[in-house]
């Protein structure tokens, strides 16, 4: 069964990856199932895995092998305590100390990095936690999975705000991003309602590594 068929079975809308990660599947049409056909997944993917990030992880780069099928060197699992947030966000929490870019992205530098700064096309490794601004609900966290996310930055593999933010960060940087819908998942939302249409997102993002 193809990956797109898996996404269709799990209820993903349009060509977006489920909202568990800030990934998108660009330029692909979602498959349709014939009337009366049932959807049986033989690769052990459960609906909960979408939220955990298993299925979106398969979309990280053209031709990338499934993460669970690859043996990799140990990676920095990170300390996600700084990215923990409980309850709704106050006005002060999303305004004090923030800078707004020309695109409308707001960010706050929590920790200044001292390492390399990525260029377009580099592979970056990141840790993050993502929340809905409307109610403070956590919708995904690589810290909780204890596994960072890697992708080619500036190539449209992630939502626009992530490309913009990470190209301006250095290894070791930690930022809080407030992302308007037009730089996130727009009016379509994602994840079968996990991220509603028109949602503003708050991401705590750490740049862990950069590779050519």
C-alpha positions in Angstrom: 0.0 0.0 0.0 1.4 3.4 -0.9 2.1 6.1 1.6 -0.5 8.3 0.2 -3.0 5.5 0.5 -2.0 5.2 4.1 -2.7 8.9 4.6 -6.1 8.5 3.0 -7.0 5.6 5.2 -6.1 7.7 8.3 -8.3 10.5 7.2 -5.6 13.0 6.1 -7.1 15.9 4.1 -5.8 17.2 0.8 -2.1 16.8 0.3 -1.1 17.9 3.8 0.8 15.6 6.1 -1.2 15.0 9.4 -0.6 17.7 11.8 1.7 15.8 14.1 4.7 17.5 12.5 5.1 20.7 10.7 5.7 18.8 7.5 3.7 19.0 4.3 3.6 16.8 1.2 3.8 19.3 -1.6 2.4 18.8 -5.1 0.7 15.5 -4.5 -3.0 14.7 -4.8 -4.7 12.7 -2.1 -5.8 9.2 -3.3 -9.4 8.2 -3.3 -10.8 4.8 -2.4 -13.4 3.0 -4.5 -16.9 2.7 -3.2 -17.3 -0.2 -0.9 -13.6 -0.8 -0.5 -12.3 -1.2 3.1 -9.0 0.2 4.2 -6.7 -2.4 5.7 -3.2 -1.3 6.7 -0.6 -4.0 6.8 2.3 -1.9 8.0 1.2 -1.5 11.6 0.2 2.1 11.4 -2.4 3.1 14.0 -4.4 6.3 14.0 -2.6 7.4 17.1 0.7 7.1 15.3 -0.4 10.1 13.2 -0.4 12.2 16.3 2.9 10.7 17.5 4.5 11.6 14.3 5.2 8.2 12.8 3.4 8.7 9.5 4.5 12.3 8.9 8.1 11.2 9.6 7.9 9.1 6.5 7.5 12.3 4.5 10.7 13.9 5.6 12.5 14.2 2.3 12.0 12.5 -1.1 12.9 8.8 -1.0 13.6 8.8 2.7 13.3 5.4 4.3 10.9 5.0 7.2 12.6 6.0 10.4 11.7 2.7 12.1 13.5 0.8 9.3 16.8 2.6 9.6 19.6 2.1 12.1 21.1 5.4 13.0 23.7 6.7 15.4 22.4 7.9 18.7 21.0 11.5 18.5 20.7 14.3 21.0 17.4 13.6 22.7 17.3 17.1 24.1 15.9 18.6 27.3 12.3 19.7 26.6 11.6 21.3 29.9 11.9 24.8 28.5 9.2 23.9 25.9 6.6 22.8 28.5 3.5 24.9 28.8 0.3 24.3 30.6 -3.0 26.1 30.1 -3.9 29.0 27.8 -1.3 31.6 26.7 -1.5 35.0 28.3 -1.1 38.2 26.2 2.3 38.8 27.9 3.6 35.3 27.0 3.1 35.9 23.3 4.1 39.6 23.1 6.8 40.6 25.6 10.3 40.3 24.0 9.0 39.2 20.6 10.1 40.4 17.2 7.7 40.5 14.2 9.2 39.9 10.8 8.0 41.3 7.5 6.0 38.1 6.8 4.1 38.4 10.1 6.0 35.7 11.9 6.6 36.5 15.6 9.6 35.1 17.5 11.3 35.4 20.8 14.9 34.4 21.3 15.1 32.2 24.4 18.7 31.1 23.9 21.2 32.4 21.4 23.1 29.7 19.5 26.8 29.7 18.9 27.1 27.1 16.2 26.7 27.1 12.4 23.8 28.8 10.7 22.0 26.7 8.0 21.8 27.7 4.4 19.0 26.8 2.0 19.2 23.1 1.1 21.1 22.1 4.3 19.7 19.3 6.4 18.7 20.7 9.8 17.9 18.7 12.9 15.3 20.2 15.3 13.5 19.6 18.5 10.1 21.2 19.1 6.8 21.4 20.9 3.7 22.8 19.1 0.6 24.3 20.7 -2.7 25.9 19.6 -2.7 29.6 20.6 -6.5 29.5 21.0 -6.5 27.1 24.0 -2.9 26.2 24.8 -3.4 22.6 23.7 -0.3 20.6 22.8 -0.7 18.9 19.5 2.8 17.4 19.0 6.3 17.3 20.6 9.5 15.7 19.4 10.8 16.1 22.9 8.0 13.8 24.1 9.0 11.2 21.5 12.6 11.7 22.4 13.5 11.9 18.7 14.3 15.1 16.8 13.1 15.9 13.3 15.4 16.3 10.3 14.6 17.9 7.0 16.1 20.1 4.2 15.5 23.7 5.2 14.3 26.3 2.7 12.9 23.6 0.3 9.2 23.8 1.2 9.3 20.5 3.1 7.8 22.2 6.2 5.4 25.1 6.8 6.6 28.5 5.7 7.2 29.8 9.2 9.7 27.0 9.9 11.7 27.6 6.8 11.9 31.3 7.6 12.8 30.9 11.3 15.4 28.1 11.0 17.3 29.9 8.2 17.8 32.7 10.7 18.9 30.5 13.7 22.3 29.0 14.7 23.0 25.6 16.3 22.0 25.8 19.9 19.3 28.5 19.3 16.0 28.2 21.1 13.0 30.3 19.9 9.4 30.6 20.6 7.4 31.1 17.3 3.9 32.6 17.0 2.8 31.5 13.6 -0.3 33.0 11.8 -2.4 30.7 9.7 -1.0 31.9 6.4 2.5 30.8 7.5 1.1 27.5 9.0 -1.7 25.3 7.8 -4.0 28.0 6.5 -7.7 27.7 6.2 -7.5 23.9 5.6 -6.1 23.0 8.9 -4.5 19.6 9.3 -4.6 16.2 11.1 -8.4 15.7 10.7 -9.2 18.6 12.9 -6.3 18.3 15.3 -5.2 21.7 14.0 -8.4 23.6 13.1 -8.8 25.8 10.0 -7.3 29.3 10.5 -5.4 28.3 13.7 -2.5 30.4 15.0 0.3 28.1 16.3 2.9 28.5 19.0 6.0 26.5 18.5 9.0 26.1 20.8 11.9 25.3 18.5 15.5 24.2 19.1 18.1 23.9 16.4 20.1 20.9 17.3 22.3 20.3 14.2 23.1 21.3 10.6 24.5 19.1 7.8 25.2 19.8 4.1 
